[in-house]
Amino acid sequence: MTRSPKTLLSLGTVVLGLALVQCKKQDPVPTAAPPPARSAEVSAPSAQAPGALSDVVKARRPQGGEYLGLYLVDKKVGYLFTDLGVIPGREDRVRSINELHFKANVGSRLSERIHREERIYEARPGGRLLAFTIEQRGDGGTQTLVGNVTPSGISVVRKRPGLADETVSLPATKEVVEDADPVRVALLRQANVSGHMLDGTDLGTYPFDVTVQPTEQRLLSGVQVKVGKAVMVSEKEKVPVTSYVAEEGQVLEMEYGQTMKARAEPEAVAKRLDLVEVFGLTRVVLPRLLPEEAKGIPGQVKLVMENLPEKFQQDTYRQKYQAQADGKVLVTLSARAPEPKALKPRPLKDPEGGKNLETSIIIESDNPRIRELAEQLVGPEKDAYTAAKAIVAWVAQNLKKDYGASADRATDVLRQRKGDCTEHSLLTVSLLRAAGIPARRVDGVIYMVNQDGVPALYWHEWVEAFVGEWTQMDPTFDQAVADATHFGVGQEGNAEITPLIGTLKVVEVK
């Protein structure tokens, strides 16, 4: 099982992305032809003692890889395939393969995403990550990223159908061969381990920790067997992933919070999916309609919620929390325009140290096309809030709402000029940062009454900009101030909030 906890974390991001669909137009998505398979390059052998192999190779695992079915709220939505081993004929190299297939109905149409990673490492203990190939198809666009790693950095060639190849230079990564399967390494050593992983979506490197737990008894094929147990937490996702591994090395199950699980299955069973309808599965049904004042600016609404963990109950300028009986919490949502006296001229410093002004392979705020458009939209305007409103309005009016045009990069959104709430937010944040305005994406739920007439909260994404104080804005619905029907629970497409999907409840509207 190679990098399986991390692969499941990546699934969390995909689940979140598919849940953020209520703002999308349900048009058919053309089936993209899969790109030709490409193998990561293998560099020349390095000097090492014969037989000096990493513990990740010594750990027991099923020969030929393994399949796990993926379940969201007990519904089958996809599967994983993972494998790891020494490359035949190259005993000094290890290949790790991870494939994620996700498939679900979104409204009236079918959405599918395929994410495949192949990574090459030195086989020695502490062996370096040398190269990787990442293939993405379906929702989010089709592209292949071919990376070669050096001690000083990473050179990535981005290949997309019908477009010229692009080369991106990234900082060096600390990932080593043991990080390819840290759970099995920890169980083999019977010791906690820490490491780093290069994320397959944003290509950032994030630390993680794996903690070994006491062994447990599990029922397998009608027989009680002893299984190893380990919990992995990534600094990016911050969601514990618990893995149960049989003595012979097979991963039996992984738990991602209370919402998602991966279960060992034969290949044919793993690939047999339920075709879940995401809208009905992930929405939060309300006991009654929200009052009209929730939609005004200023506006306010109060909701009594269940299954909202304490870590999400942090008071902000928009959201206040008050504990109730039986674990319930009263959430007060409010919306107002920023205080005129607080407004400042751009460019502004990021009150959080600079991360909300950073560029990345996804945000691309330093891209010449992004910077040029930002300059055109804001012109000589110095007031940050006025400039931010101009950017939000332009995105709202110039991006066609089209679910079939999903894209994972800001420049792709700008080129296509269409997309859903995630594309609207991604491009807006990119333009805001290019204009010297700290900004970030906000994930949460928004109130809507769909065609079935049921009032509910649907997963959605919008933005937050610092214009002298933080203010939330919604480019999908052209709101210079996101109204009080928005309930934010996370940032930047982070899968940390995914365990809320299918568990969060609203029991009263006040």
Secondary structure, 3 states (H helix, E strand, C coil): CCCHHHHHHHHHHHHHHHHCCCCCCCCCCCCCCCCCCCCCCCCCCCCCCCCCCCHHHHCCCCCCCEEEEEEECCEEEEEEEEEEEEECCEEEEEEEEEEEEEEEEECCEEEEEEEEEEEEEECCCCCEEEEEEEEEEECCCCEEEEEEEECCEEEEEEECCCCCCEEEEECCCCCEHHHHCHHHHHHHHCCCEEEEEECCCCCCEEEEEEEEEEEEEEEECCEEEEEEEEEEEECCCCCCEEEEEECCCCEEEEEECCCEEEEECCHHHHCCCCCCEHHHHHCEECCCCCCHHHHCCCEEEEEEEECCCHHHCCCCCCEEEEECHHHCEEEEEEECCCCHHHCCECCCCCCCCCHHHCCCCCCCCCCHHHHHHHHHHHCCCCEHHHHHHHHHHHHHHHCEECHHHCCCCHHHHHHHCEECHHHHHHHHHHHHHHCCCCEEEEEEEEEEECCCCCEEEEEEEEEEEECCCEEEEECCCCECCCCCCEEEEEECCCHHHHHHCCCCEEEEEC
